[in-house]
Each structure stands twice: as structure tokens, then as C-alpha cells.
Amino acid sequence: MSWEKSIEELRRRERMAEKMGGEEPVSRQRGRGKLTVRERVSFLVDPGSFHEVGKIAGVATYDEDEKLDSFMASNSVVGRATLDGRPAMVLGDDFTVRGGAADASIRGKTVIALKQAVEYRMPLVQLIDGTGGGGSIKMFLKDPRTYIPETPSWELIVDGMGEIPMVSLALGPCAGLGAGRVGASHYSVMVRELSQVFVAGPPVAIAIGEDVSKEELGGWEIQAKNGTVDDVVETEADAFKAAKRFLSYLPSSVHELPPVTEPTDDPQRREESLISVVPEDGKTPYKPQKIIEASVDKGSFFEIGRQWGRGIVTGLARIDGHPVGIMAGNPFFLDGAWTADVCDKVMRHMDLCSTFHLPVVHFVDCAGFAVGVRHETAGVTRKGVRAMAAVYQATVPVCAVVIRKAYGLAGSAMMNPTKAKWRYCWPSGNWGSLPMAGGIEAAFRKELAETDDREALLASLYKKFEAMEDPFRTAEAFFAEEIIDPRDTRPLLVDFVHHARRRLEPGKTAFGPRP
């Protein structure tokens, strides 16, 4: 007695599944400059590590003798693998099977991917290419009725975001639920000119009077600049590298602490460039990336969201091998003022760091919330309050390094001041409820209007009040805990991360991430 024939049949069905949508659809996929889902999986995961689940699930037809006549694989490939040696779950869409539409999918494969990832505490990487939801109008011919929309398994996505790292790579047109899956992740990437993300594609847009192409509707220039996706890369291979690098800073789940790697940089390194990186005039902008890169382990800074919310730089890095979240005001954009999109960016980054137990280093240079009709119309007040809430609700240690400006409500949101402050100030620091420029004119409006020599009075007032801006006066009152030599920044941050590590506790946070 042997089951060899059954195993032969299994292997035959597996070979049929490997053909995906068939020769012609596969050829079209490659003709668009896209890899197939199985090629994508092989490039993403460690060689030989992929264990597929549900490979032979799909749609089969049988002849009159009940023998398998034809087989079309499901439009998703699911399985476990390792990424740089660490376990992960992979869920990939197959565009060659009905363009990834929901009516060609088997819901249980998505469900098992989410459940195994969460229950067995490993990241989920989604390779999204197609609608992944909505189905086809033609299906009404087979089942002539409509339905009240539901999104089965969405609760698993929502819960999963509070448990495991979720990465979404948009590798083609992503519409409907496909677009939703891109947004419902901790890190998302588009490939330039290859992927688009939209609620519904051009045919639906045309129906409402907008004659646009896929790129005009949901290309990278739209979705990366409004924060729908975090990053844009040039090739699919770059997307796979970005996903793995992002995950390298994070624990496999919230039930672990971030992995500390062997230090590769001198913890006592003092970067001479930091003594002069900030111009003395207090107005000329500087690149915050230079400060970040000089302070963290060399080559470890991984910027996230480069294209949007550009008044602040966010990302991940290592300091003496310890993963940290990074925020840094960017004076090249509105002097580092927090616009509505900057506030969204701050909130999302603080949520990410809190969820996965990453201490935060905040290089502060903030001119306050952005002022003016345009910014109020964009909802800067409401979004500013949400950003402040995320900072105050953070469950991880925060170290603030005040580089230059810290004004008003936004300036106060460098950390939660009710907790033990871990803060260093550079001698270039300048802070207050509002900037002197403009504030003096407002406070002395009557006197300036009545004087015979407005310019002389104004100059006198500025001289008087500028002396009060001296950061050493703040330190005299212990309102600035420490003023430091900028060249000491890295050694002090190394000290911070070692102390912060002792405070970190694995587990779920009370405030989950806000997509």
C-alpha cells in the first residue's frame, strides 16, 4: 500500500499552480516591466526559506470521469519565510489572475496570513498588485444581486497593526481594498512609474467627469507627497531592500524589544562639524540630516517620508547598536513650522515608535504651528492637537536636543514635560511663547505708533529683548537643564539609549497606532 499516486497528483497540481494565470497573462505582466508574484517572493525572502501555504487552492474543473480537467490558482501567494534570518509572513497578490480582483481570491488565504503572523508573532510583508477587493461588474451575470458592503478580515488588519510590523509594497495598480491595505501598514513603498494607488481607477474617475491616467490619479507624485505612502523607490528590488531594512530596526512583534546589534561605531565619537553646522545669524537654514548622521551610528539613518511633511525629518537609526526613532525640525521648509501634514507625520511616527518600543531622539528646531489662512484651512489646529496628544501619550523615552527654535505650542511638543526630562540644548537655542520678531511690534504697537522715531525705538527694543534670548539666562533658572557643546551630542545620546533600554517593556500599548 502506497500513496505515491496521490503525491504525484499533488505535484502535478503544484506545477499547475506555478503557471499562475497562464502563459499569456504572465507574458503581459513581464511586458509591463513587472515581476510575477512568485519571482517577487523569491527575490524578497532568504533563499530556500519560503514555505507556501495553500499552494493548490484555486478554481478547478473536472471532466465527465471526475478527473481534473483544468486548474486556475488563487490570485494570492501566502507563506512563511525568513528575511535576513528572521521569521516573517508573506502575502503576495497575483495580478496575472484576473488582475488581483477579489472575485478570484480565496479569502481564507489572507485570513491565515494575518492570523499566523499575529499569533506566532512575526512581521507581515504584503506584495500588493491589483484591486484585492471589489470584484467585477461581470460577476453580476453569474450572481444577479447586489450586497451591502463588508470588509471581512479588516478587523484582523486593525488588530494586527497593534501587534506586529506590517509592511506594504505597492507593486502595480492598487485600487479598492488593495489601496486600503497599502495605507493600513506601518511602512509603505511605491515603485516610481510602476505602481499607482487609488480608491478607484480611471474608468470610475471618468464616470464622474475626470478624464485622467493612472499616474495622474494615483501616481507616486500624488501619494508620496500627501503621505499615503511613506517612500518611493526606483525598482522592485529597491522596494524589497527597503522593506527588509525597515524591519531590521523593529522587533518581530510588540511582545519583544527591538534587536540591539553589535556596535560598529565609536560611542565617544565627537563630530567636529557639529560646532559650526548651525549658522550664527539664527536665520540661515541648515540640513538637519547632517546633524542626524553625525550623531547616530555611521550609515544607520533610514529616513521615512522624505516626500511629505517636509518641515520635519523622520526615520529610524541606531545609536551604539540600539534602534531609535528620529525626528528633526527642517528649517528649509517654513523655518521648521508644523503644518497640517507635519503634524500628521509627527503623530504617525510617534505612534510607530511607541508601538514597537523605540526610544525617540528629537532634534528640535520648530518655529511653532504654521500661521495663515492656508494652514488654518488645512486644519493645522486640530491636527496640531492630535500630534501633541501622540507625543504626550508616547510610552517610550524621549530625548530632546534643542538645536535652535522652540516656539509656542508646537515647540512645547518636543516631549511630555510631566515625565523626567532628558533634554540637551545647544548654545544656538532660541525659544519662547513666540518669536521676538513680530512679537515686539505687537506688544509695543501703541508706543511705536506714537513715537517720532519709530526705527530708533524699535532698534532699542530689539537690543533689549535680544539680550533676554540668551540661552544661558534660561539655564540660570534651570529651565534649560543642560547646555552642551554640540560635539558632545553623540556620546550623550549613547548614554541616553543605554538608560532608555532599561525602561522599555514589551507588550501592547494602551494607544494603538493611528494609520
C-alpha positions in Angstrom: 0.0 0.0 0.0 1.4 3.4 -1.0 0.2 6.9 -1.6 2.7 7.6 -4.4 -0.1 8.3 -6.9 -1.6 10.9 -4.6 1.7 12.6 -4.2 2.2 12.5 -7.9 -1.2 14.2 -8.2 -0.2 16.8 -5.6 3.0 17.6 -7.5 1.0 17.9 -10.8 -1.4 20.4 -9.1 1.6 22.3 -7.7 3.1 22.6 -11.2 -0.2 23.9 -12.5 -0.4 26.5 -9.7 3.1 27.7 -10.6 1.8 28.6 -14.0 -0.2 31.3 -12.3 -2.7 33.0 -14.7 -1.2 31.2 -17.7 1.4 31.9 -20.4 -0.3 35.0 -21.9 -1.1 36.9 -18.6 2.4 36.1 -17.3 3.9 37.5 -20.6 1.8 40.6 -20.2 2.9 41.1 -16.6 6.6 40.9 -17.6 5.9 43.1 -20.7 4.8 45.8 -18.2 8.2 45.6 -16.6 6.8 43.8 -13.6 7.9 40.6 -11.8 5.4 37.8 -11.2 4.3 37.2 -7.7 6.5 34.1 -7.4 9.5 35.9 -8.7 8.9 38.7 -6.1 8.7 36.2 -3.3 12.0 34.6 -4.3 13.8 38.0 -4.5 12.4 39.1 -1.2 13.0 36.2 1.1 16.1 34.3 2.2 17.0 31.6 -0.4 15.1 28.4 0.2 13.3 29.7 3.2 9.7 30.1 1.7 7.1 27.6 2.9 3.9 28.2 1.0 0.5 27.7 2.5 -2.4 26.8 0.2 -0.4 26.5 -3.0 -3.0 24.3 -4.7 -6.0 26.4 -3.7 -7.9 27.8 -6.7 -10.6 27.0 -9.2 -10.7 23.5 -10.7 -12.9 21.9 -13.4 -13.4 18.2 -13.8 -14.3 16.0 -16.8 -17.1 13.6 -17.0 -15.0 11.0 -15.3 -14.4 13.4 -12.4 -10.7 13.8 -13.4 -9.1 17.2 -13.1 -9.5 18.9 -16.4 -8.2 22.4 -15.7 -7.0 24.5 -12.7 -6.6 28.2 -12.1 -4.6 29.1 -9.0 -5.9 31.6 -6.4 -4.7 35.1 -7.0 -2.6 35.2 -3.8 0.5 33.5 -2.7 0.9 33.0 1.0 3.6 31.6 3.2 6.3 31.8 5.9 9.9 32.6 5.3 12.9 34.3 6.8 14.1 37.8 5.9 17.7 38.3 6.8 17.4 35.3 9.1 14.2 36.5 10.9 10.8 34.8 10.5 8.2 36.7 8.5 4.8 36.1 6.8 4.5 37.0 3.2 1.2 37.7 1.3 1.5 38.4 -2.4 -1.1 39.3 -5.0 -1.0 37.7 -8.4 -2.0 40.2 -11.0 -2.0 37.5 -13.7 -5.2 36.0 -12.2 -8.0 38.4 -13.0 -5.8 41.4 -12.1 -5.9 40.5 -8.5 -9.6 41.1 -8.2 -11.5 39.9 -5.1 -13.8 37.6 -7.1 -10.7 35.5 -8.0 -9.4 35.3 -4.5 -9.8 32.9 -1.6 -10.4 34.9 1.5 -9.1 32.2 3.8 -5.5 32.7 2.5 -5.5 36.3 3.6 -7.0 35.3 6.9 -4.5 32.7 7.6 -1.6 35.0 6.7 -2.9 37.6 9.2 -3.7 35.1 11.9 -0.4 33.2 11.7 1.6 36.4 11.7 -0.2 37.8 14.7 -0.5 34.6 16.7 3.1 33.5 16.0 4.5 37.0 16.4 6.2 37.7 13.1 6.1 40.6 10.7 3.8 40.6 7.7 5.0 41.8 4.3 2.3 42.4 1.6 3.2 42.5 -2.1 0.2 44.4 -3.4 -0.7 44.4 -7.1 -4.3 44.7 -8.1 -7.6 45.6 -6.6 -7.7 42.9 -3.8 -11.3 43.9 -3.3 -14.5 44.9 -5.1 -14.7 42.2 -7.6 -16.0 42.6 -11.1 -19.2 44.0 -12.6 -19.4 40.9 -14.8 -19.9 38.8 -11.7 -23.5 40.1 -11.6 -24.2 37.9 -14.6 -23.4 34.9 -12.5 -25.0 36.1 -9.3 -27.6 38.8 -10.2 -27.9 40.7 -7.0 -26.0 43.4 -5.1 -24.8 43.3 -1.5 -24.3 45.6 1.5 -20.6 46.1 1.6 -18.5 44.5 4.3 -14.8 44.1 4.6 -14.1 40.6 6.1 -10.8 40.3 7.9 -10.4 44.1 8.2 -10.6 43.6 12.0 -7.5 41.4 11.7 -5.6 44.1 9.9 -6.6 46.7 12.6 -5.7 44.4 15.4 -2.5 43.3 13.6 -1.2 46.8 13.5 -1.1 46.9 17.2 0.8 43.6 17.4 3.2 43.1 14.5 5.1 45.2 12.0 3.1 45.4 8.7 4.8 46.4 5.5 3.1 47.1 2.2 4.8 47.2 -1.1 2.7 48.7 -3.9 4.0 46.9 -7.0 1.3 47.8 -9.6 -2.1 49.5 -9.7 -3.6 49.2 -6.2 -7.3 50.0 -6.0 -10.1 49.5 -3.6 -9.1 47.1 -0.8 -5.7 46.9 -2.4 -5.2 50.6 -1.8 -6.6 50.2 1.7 -4.0 47.6 2.5 -1.3 49.9 1.4 -2.5 52.6 3.8 -3.1 50.1 6.7 0.6 49.4 7.3 3.5 50.8 9.3 5.6 51.3 6.3 4.6 51.5 2.6 6.5 51.9 -0.6 5.7 52.7 -4.2 7.9 52.0 -7.3 8.3 55.0 -9.5 6.2 54.8 -12.7 5.3 51.2 -11.9 2.7 51.5 -9.2 -0.4 53.6 -8.5 -2.6 53.8 -5.5 -6.2 55.0 -5.7 -9.7 54.4 -4.3 -11.0 53.6 -7.8 -9.2 53.6 -11.1 -9.5 55.9 -14.1 -12.7 54.4 -15.6 -14.6 55.3 -12.4 -13.0 58.7 -12.3 -14.0 59.3 -15.9 -17.6 58.4 -14.9 -17.6 61.3 -12.5 -16.1 63.7 -15.1 -12.4 63.4 -14.5 -10.5 62.1 -17.6 -7.2 61.1 -16.1 -4.5 58.5 -16.5 -3.5 56.0 -13.8 -0.4 58.1 -13.0 -2.4 61.4 -12.8 -4.9 59.8 -10.5 -2.7 57.9 -8.1 0.9 58.0 -9.1 3.9 58.5 -6.8 3.9 62.3 -7.1 0.5 62.4 -5.6 0.6 59.6 -3.0 4.2 60.1 -1.7 3.7 63.8 -1.4 0.4 63.6 0.6 1.7 60.9 2.9 -0.5 58.0 1.7 2.8 56.1 1.1 6.0 56.5 3.0 8.6 56.1 0.4 9.3 55.9 -3.4 11.9 53.7 -4.9 13.2 53.1 -8.5 12.8 49.4 -8.8 11.1 46.4 -7.3 14.4 45.2 -6.0 14.8 48.5 -4.2 11.4 48.0 -2.6 12.4 44.6 -1.2 15.6 46.1 0.2 13.7 49.0 1.8 11.2 46.5 3.4 14.0 44.4 4.9 15.9 47.4 6.2 12.8 48.9 7.8 12.1 45.6 9.6 15.7 45.4 10.8 15.1 48.2 13.3 11.9 46.7 14.7 11.1 43.7 17.0 9.2 40.8 15.4 6.2 41.8 17.5 5.2 44.1 20.3 6.0 41.3 22.7 9.7 41.7 22.2 12.1 44.6 22.4 13.9 46.0 19.3 17.0 44.0 18.4 20.3 45.5 19.5 23.2 44.9 17.1 26.9 44.8 17.7 28.1 48.4 17.7 30.1 49.4 14.6 30.9 53.0 15.6 32.9 54.7 18.4 30.4 55.6 21.1 32.6 58.5 22.2 33.0 59.9 18.7 32.8 63.7 18.7 31.9 65.2 15.4 33.9 68.4 14.8 31.4 69.6 12.1 28.6 70.0 14.7 30.3 73.1 16.3 29.5 75.1 13.1 26.6 73.3 11.4 24.1 75.9 12.6 24.7 79.4 11.2 25.2 82.1 13.8 22.7 84.5 12.3 19.8 82.4 13.5 18.1 82.7 10.2 20.1 80.8 7.5 18.7 77.2 7.2 20.9 74.1 7.6 20.3 70.5 6.6 19.1 68.5 9.7 20.3 65.3 8.1 23.9 66.4 8.7 23.2 66.6 12.4 21.4 63.3 12.5 24.1 61.4 10.5 26.9 62.9 12.7 25.1 61.8 15.9 23.9 58.3 15.1 25.9 55.2 14.1 27.5 55.8 10.8 25.4 54.8 7.9 22.4 53.7 10.1 20.0 56.6 9.4 16.9 55.3 7.4 14.7 58.3 6.5 11.0 57.7 6.2 8.5 60.0 4.5 11.1 62.1 2.6 8.5 63.5 0.1 5.8 64.8 2.5 5.5 66.8 5.8 8.9 68.2 4.9 9.1 70.6 7.8 10.2 67.7 9.9 12.6 64.8 9.1 11.6 61.4 10.5 13.2 58.0 10.3 15.0 55.2 12.2 18.6 54.8 13.2 21.0 53.0 15.6 23.0 54.6 18.4 25.6 52.2 19.8 23.7 49.4 18.1 20.3 50.4 19.7 17.4 51.1 17.4 15.8 54.5 17.9 13.2 56.7 16.2 14.4 60.0 14.9 12.7 63.4 14.5 14.4 66.6 13.4 13.0 70.0 12.5 13.8 71.1 9.0 14.4 74.9 8.7 14.4 74.7 4.9 10.6 74.4 5.0 8.7 77.3 6.7 11.5 77.6 9.2 10.5 74.2 10.6 7.0 75.3 11.5 4.5 72.5 11.9 2.0 72.5 9.1 -1.0 70.2 9.0 0.9 67.5 7.2 3.9 67.8 9.5 1.5 67.2 12.4 0.2 64.1 10.7 3.8 62.9 10.2 4.7 63.5 13.8 1.7 61.6 15.0 2.3 58.6 12.8 6.0 58.4 13.7 5.4 58.7 17.5 2.7 56.0 17.2 5.2 53.7 15.4 7.9 54.3 18.0 5.5 53.7 20.9 4.0 50.6 19.4 7.4 48.9 18.8 9.3 50.3 21.8 11.7 52.5 20.0 13.2 55.4 22.1 12.9 58.7 20.3 15.6 61.3 19.7 14.1 64.6 18.7 16.4 67.3 17.3 14.2 70.3 17.9 14.0 73.3 15.6 10.4 74.4 15.5 9.1 77.9 14.8 5.6 76.9 16.1 2.5 75.9 14.3 2.3 77.3 10.7 0.3 80.6 10.6 -2.1 81.8 8.0 -5.3 81.2 6.1 -3.9 78.4 4.0 -2.7 76.5 7.1 -5.9 77.1 9.1 -7.9 75.8 6.1 -5.8 72.7 6.1 -6.8 72.1 9.7 -3.5 72.8 11.4 -5.1 73.5 14.8 -6.9 70.1 15.0 -4.0 68.2 13.6 -1.6 70.0 15.8 -3.6 68.9 18.9 -3.5 65.3 17.6 0.2 65.5 17.2 0.7 66.8 20.7 -1.5 64.1 22.0 0.6 61.5 20.3 3.8 63.0 21.9 2.2 63.1 25.4 0.8 59.6 25.0 4.1 58.1 24.0 5.2 55.2 26.2 8.8 55.3 25.2 11.7 57.5 26.5 12.2 60.7 24.5 15.5 62.7 24.4 15.2 66.2 23.1 18.2 68.0 21.7 17.2 71.6 21.2 19.2 72.8 18.1 17.6 76.2 17.5 14.0 77.3 17.7 11.3 76.1 20.0 8.3 78.4 19.9 4.7 78.1 21.1 2.5 75.0 21.4 4.3 73.1 18.7 7.7 74.0 20.2 6.4 72.6 23.6 5.6 69.3 21.9 9.2 68.2 21.9 8.4 65.8 24.7 6.0 65.1 27.6 7.3 67.6 30.2 5.4 65.8 33.0 7.9 63.0 32.8 11.5 63.2 33.8 13.0 65.5 31.2 16.0 64.1 29.3 17.0 67.2 27.3 20.1 68.9 26.0 20.3 72.4 24.5 22.8 73.7 22.0 24.1 77.3 22.6 22.3 78.1 19.3 19.0 77.5 21.1 16.2 80.1 20.8 12.9 79.7 22.5 9.8 81.2 23.9 6.0 81.5 23.5 6.5 83.4 20.3 9.4 84.8 18.3 10.7 88.2 19.2 10.4 89.3 15.5 6.8 90.3 15.2 6.1 89.8 18.9 7.9 93.1 19.8 5.9 95.0 17.2 2.7 93.5 18.6 3.5 94.2 22.2 4.6 97.8 21.7 2.2 98.8 18.9 0.9 101.8 20.8 4.4 103.1 21.7 5.7 102.6 18.2 2.7 104.5 16.7 3.2 107.5 19.0 6.9 107.9 18.7 8.6 110.4 16.4 11.4 107.9 15.6 9.8 104.5 15.1 13.0 102.9 13.8 15.1 104.1 16.7 12.6 102.8 19.3 12.3 99.5 17.5 16.1 99.0 17.4 16.3 99.8 21.1 13.6 97.3 21.9 15.2 94.6 19.9 18.6 95.2 21.6 16.9 94.9 25.0 14.9 91.9 24.3 17.5 90.0 22.3 19.7 90.0 25.4 16.9 88.2 27.2 17.0 85.4 24.5 20.5 84.4 25.6 20.1 80.6 26.4 22.4 81.0 29.4 19.7 83.1 31.1 17.3 80.2 30.7 19.8 77.8 32.1 20.3 80.1 35.1 16.7 79.4 36.1 17.1 75.7 35.3 14.5 75.9 32.5 17.2 74.6 30.2 18.6 71.6 32.1 21.9 71.4 30.2 23.6 73.5 27.6 26.1 71.3 25.8 29.0 71.5 23.3 27.3 70.3 20.1 30.3 68.0 19.6 29.3 66.1 22.8 25.9 65.2 21.3 26.7 61.6 20.2 28.4 60.5 23.5 25.4 61.9 25.4 22.9 60.1 23.1 24.8 56.9 23.6 24.4 57.4 27.4 20.6 58.0 26.8 19.9 54.9 24.8 21.5 52.7 27.4 19.4 54.2 30.1 16.3 54.1 27.9 16.8 50.4 27.3 16.2 49.7 31.0 12.9 51.5 30.8 11.5 49.6 27.8 8.9 47.0 28.4 7.5 44.6 25.8 3.7 44.3 25.3 0.8 46.1 23.7 0.4 49.8 24.2 -2.8 51.4 25.5 -2.9 53.7 22.5 -2.6 51.7 19.3 -1.2 53.1 16.0 -3.3 55.5 14.0 -2.9 54.6 10.3 
